């Protein structure tokens, strides 16, 4: 937690925990060769908050320590209003502490969380349905934050404060039953202590076991990830269905959860039921399917599992008029260039799927570029008979969830070109062709 010569910013609210923390660190400062600064944020949520600020000012003066003091303005809280009043104040407090630490180049920010806070946090998370990671509780060290009192109980701190004749402030909101944490502290924990007088210790021991299980899970994920993930990009990745399905169900869910975390950036809003639904989809026998989770889409198509973030709405039916020259369409991002010339078609690279030539006199202008529709039929070059467009896309191995994005160049009567896939036999060039329509498409980034 502490290194020689470091500067430590101590968050002091004025309550017993932070005052005891400051006293302890100041006593340890000569041995560890550390320098201390105090930080206090007046959140303005209580009438007595200004009294807390004055108390901390006096404390800093008595101990001859530099103080960084600030008061929240309404705009600071509004930036975090989605977290509720207490959550907004907490987020603003952390932002203030990090700003103050950066200003003085402090290596650490010391917080006064105790063993009782740890037990209450674990119970709160358990009631909200957390997994093994959440059951680990508050970390003692998460740079730049350190919590030196995390294994010290509130009763031990009270005994210490009295022995040292420390003065502190009492926060009346700590007994307000409208806050869930206070109900846990004053109602739930006392009931548990009737069952086991050392319930808090047992809860914290459970957190250590959860931490070990979580570490083992992280190791397992890291070991298996390269085998199961075939492609990973920004806000999306692909898992190998056959590889994932060979693992035990619990391991499948671990890897699926990791995939969700990587795609979304976090797991907020994703719970056990969501991961279970995704696992059922993967285990099913269907060749393709889809499951929508909060901020995430899980798609199964043949041997692949596609995970993508759902910031954007799914693509809807679209159509754009296309004329000679160059036309750019926004979504899917594509540019198509059309030109008509007399004579025979120029030689082209048969491997270039984005370039085609057609008999211009067999096309019923004007042209339109559109998405597929129910009932679409198409006559592929060389087949001479129409087929369902759906069957063509399947045979050409176009991924199930990409089919609505395949551009179709159509005249007034038919599909002329399934862009990037196949030209229509109805517009093929023959010996009788007099005018050639050259078509070149290009995908844009």
N, C-alpha and C positions, 0 to 999 in steps of 0.2 A: 504493500500500500504506500509506503513512504520510502523515498530515496534521499541520501545525503545531499544537502544543498538545495533542495527543492522548495518552491514557493507553494503554499497550500492556501486556497481560498476556503474559509469555513463558513457554511451557510448557517446563520444564527437567526432563528425566529423569535427568540426570547423565551421559548418553552424550556422545560427541564431537560429534555434530551439534548437539544443543541447547546445549552449552557454547559452541561456536563461534558459534552464533546469538546467544546472550546477549552474548558479547564484542563482536561486530560491532555489535549494536544499541546497546550502551552507548557505543561509540566514535562512533556516528552521532547519539546523543541530543542533544548540544548544537546541532548544525547543524539538526536537524529540530524542536528544541524539544519533544521528547517525554519523557514520564516512564515509567519501567519498573517493573513489579511481576513477581515470579517466582511460578510456581505449580508445585507438585509433588504428585502423588498416589501414595502408597504402595499399590500394588495387592495386595501380600501374596501373590503367586503364587510368589515365589521366596524362599529363605532370605536371600539377599543384598539383598532389597528394602529392608529397614530401614537397611542400610548406605548405599544410594543416597539415602534420605531425609536421613540425617545429613550426607552429602557436600553435598547441595544447601543444607542449613541453613548449613553453613560457608561455602559459596560466596556465599550471600546476605549473610552477615555481612561477609565480606571486601570485597564490592563495595558495601556499605551500601545494599542494596535491600530493600524490603519483600517478605516471603515469605508465600504462602498455601499451607499444607501440610495434607494430609488423608490419612487411611488408609481404604481400602475395608473395609466390613464384609461378611460373607457375604450379607446380605439385598440389598445393592446389586448384587452379582454375580448373585444368583438372579433378579433382575428382568430380566436380559438373557441367561439361561442358554441360550435357543434359538440364540444366536449362537456357542456354544462358549466355552471358557475364554478364549482370546485375544480373541475378538469381544466377549464380555461385559465384559472389562477395558477394551477400547477404548471401548465405548459408555458405560461408567461414567466413564471418564476425560473424555470430551467433556462429559458432563453436569456433572461437577465444574468443568471449565474455564469453562463458560458461567455456572454459578452464581457462581463467584468473580469473573468479569468483570462480572456484573450488580451484585455487591456493591460494587465499587469504581468502577462506571460507566466501565469500560474500553471504548474504541471498537473495539479490535482484540485478537485472540488470535494470537500468533505461534507457528508450529510449525516444527520443524526438518527437514521432508522435503527430500530432495535429488534431484538428477537421477537418481541410481541408484535411489532409491525409485520415481521416476516410471517408469523403464523396467521395473522389476520388477512394478509394479502393472499396467502395460499387458500384459505377458506373461501375468500371472495371469488377467486378465480375458479375454484372447484365448483362453487354454486353456479357459475356462469358457463360451465362445461368445457374448461380448458383441457389440453392434452398434457403429455409428459413435460414438454418445454415450459408451459405455464406453471406447472406444479413445482418447478425448480425454485420459484419464488424470486425474491430480489437478489441480484448478484452482489456479493461484497465488493467486487471490483469490476467496473465497466468504464474504462477510461473515457473522460477524465474523472469520473465519479468514484469515490471510495466511501465505504460505510464502516468505520472502525467499530461501531457499537452493535453490529448486526447479530452478534452471538451473546449479547448482554441483555438480560431481561429488564423490564421496566422497574420491577421491585429492586433489583440490584442498583440501578441508576438512582432511584430515590434514596436508597441507603447511602450511596456515595455522596449525593448532593447534600444530604443532611450532615454527613460527617465532615464535609468540606465547607459547611455553612454558606452554601451558594444561594443566591436569590434568583427567582425566575418568574415568568408571567404564566398565567393560566388562560388558555384559549377556551372560552365558553362554547365554541362550536364543536368541541370534542365530545360533548354530551348530547348534541342535537340528534334525536332519533330519526330525523328525516334523511340522514346520510347513511347509506348501507354499511359503510365501514364501522360507524358508531354502533349500529345494531349488532354487528358481529362482535364488537369489543365488549359491549355491556350486556348482551343477552345470550348470544350463541356460545362464546367462550366460557362464561360461567357455568352454563349447562353442561358443556363437555367436561369441565373440571370436576363436576359432580360424579361423572362416570370414571374419569381418570384425573387425579389431582395434577398429574404431569402431562396433561393433554397438549399443552403448547410445545413441550419438548418432543412428544411423539409426532406431532405435526411437522416439526422442523426435521426430524429424522426421516420422515417420509419424503420430505423435499430432497434430502440428500440421495435417497434411493431413486427418486425420479430423475435427479441429475445424472446418476450413473446410467440409468436406462436410456436417457436422452443422448448421452455421449456414445453409448453403444450403437444407438440408431443412426447417429451421424456418421460413425465409422462404416456401418453397413451400407448406407446410402452412397458414401464416397467410393466404396469398393465396387459397387454394382453399377454406378451411374453410366460409365462409358459403354458398358455392354448393352444397356437398355435404351439409351438415348442416341438416336441416329442423326439428329440435326437439331441445332439450337440457334435461334436468332433473337432479334429484338421483339419482345412481347409474344413469342411463339416458340414452340419446340415440337419435336416428333419423337415418339417412343415406339420401340419395336414390340408389337403385340405378342408375337410368339415367345420372345424372351421374357417379357413381363409375366405372361400367363404361366410360365414354368415355375415361378416363385410361389411360395406360400402366400395365402390371401393377405396376411398381415404385412408381409414384405411388399406386396403389390400396392397396398394402401400407403405405406411409407413413401414409396417412390412416386406414386401419383400425387401425394401431398407435396413432395419436394418439387415436382414439376409445376404444380400450381403456384408454389412460392416463387419459383424462378420466373414464371411468366408474368405474374401480377406484381411481383416485388414485395409482397407481404401476404399474410393469410387472414387478414381482418375480414370477418364475415363468413369465412369458410369453417364449417364445423364437421364433426364426425359423420353426420347424416349426408352431407354433401360428398365427402370422399367415398362413403359407402355406395352412394348412387353411381358415382363414376366407376367404381370397381365392378358393380353389377353390369354396367354397360359393356365394359371390357371383357368380362367373363361370358357374356351372352354369345349365342351362336350366330347372330346376324352379321352379314358382311359389312354393313355400315349402319351407323346410328349416331345420335347426337344427344348430349346432356348439357343443359345450361346451368352453371353454378354462378354464384355472385361474382361478377366481373370476369368470368371465365367460361369458355366454350370447350367442351371435350367432344371430339369427333372421332369416331371409329370408321375407317375405310380400309377394308381388306386387312392387310397385315400391319397397318399403321394406326397409331393413336395420335391425333393432332390436338394440342392444347394451344389456345390462342386467347389473348386478352380481348374483351368485348367492349372496348371504349367506343367503337363505332357501331352504328346500327347495321344490320345485315343488308346486303345489296338488294335493291328492289328491281323490278322489271324496268328496262331502259331502252330508248331508241333515239338515234340521232340521224338527221339527214346528211347524206354524203354526196359531194359534187366532185367534178374533176379538179385536180390540184391536191392540196394537202389539207386534211381535216384532223383536228385533235379532239379527242373526247376525254372528259375528266375522270370518269370511273366506270369501268376499269381504265387506268391510264394508258391510252393507245393513240398512236398517230398513224393514219392511213393515207397513202398517196396514190391517186388514180390518174392514168394518162391513156389517151387513145392515139394509136398510130396506124397508118396504112401499111399493109404488107404482112409478112409472116412474123410469128412471135420470135423474139430474140432468144438466144440460148441462155438457159439459167442453170444454176446449181441445183440438182435434184434434192440435195440435202438441206436446202434453204426452205424451210416450211413457211416463212413469212413473205414469200414472193410467189405470185401465180399470174398466169396469162389466160385470158378468155376471149371467145368470139364476141366482139362488141355488138354485132348485129343479131345475136341470139339473146340479148338482154333487154328486158322491158324497163327502160329508164323511167323515172329517177330511182336512185339507189338509197338505201337506208342501212345503217349499222345498228343492230339491235341484239337483245338477249333472247334466249330460247323461250318458247311458249308451249303450253300443253298441246299435244297433237302435231307438233312439227314433224314433217317428213323431208327426206333429202335423198337425192340420187347421187351417190358417190361416183367419182371418176373411175371408169373401167367396169362398173357393175351393171349399168344400164337399167336398173330397176330401183324404185324408191324404197327406202327403209325408214323406220322410226329414227328420228335424230337421237333419241335416247340410246337406242341399240348401237348406233355408230360410235357415240361417245364412250360407251362401255367397251366396245371392241378396240377402240383406239387407246384404251386405258387412261382416259381423262379422269382424274380423281373426282369422286362423287360430289364433293362440296365445291369443286371448281367449275362445274358444268354450267351454272348460271352466269358465270363470268366469261364464257367463251363467246367472242363476238361473231355474229352472223351477218355477212354482207348479203342483202336481199334486194331483188328488184320488186316490181309490182306483183309478181306472180309466184316467185320461188326463192329458195335459198341459193345464191350463186356460189358462195364460198364460206365454208366453216373455217374462219380465219385461223391459220396456224395448224389446221387439221387436214382438210381435204377440199378439193375443188369439185364443183358439180359436173356430172357427165353431160348435163343438158347445155352447158356453155363451152364445151371442149372445142379446141381448135381443130379444124379439119382442112383438107385440101381446098375446100371452097371458101375458106375464111378470107375476107377482104380487109377487115379492120380488127385490130387487136387491142383489147383493154388490158393494160398492165396494172397490177395491183401489188403494192408493197406496204406491209404493215410493220410497225415498230413499237415494242412495249417501252413505256417510259418509266423511269424510276419513281 
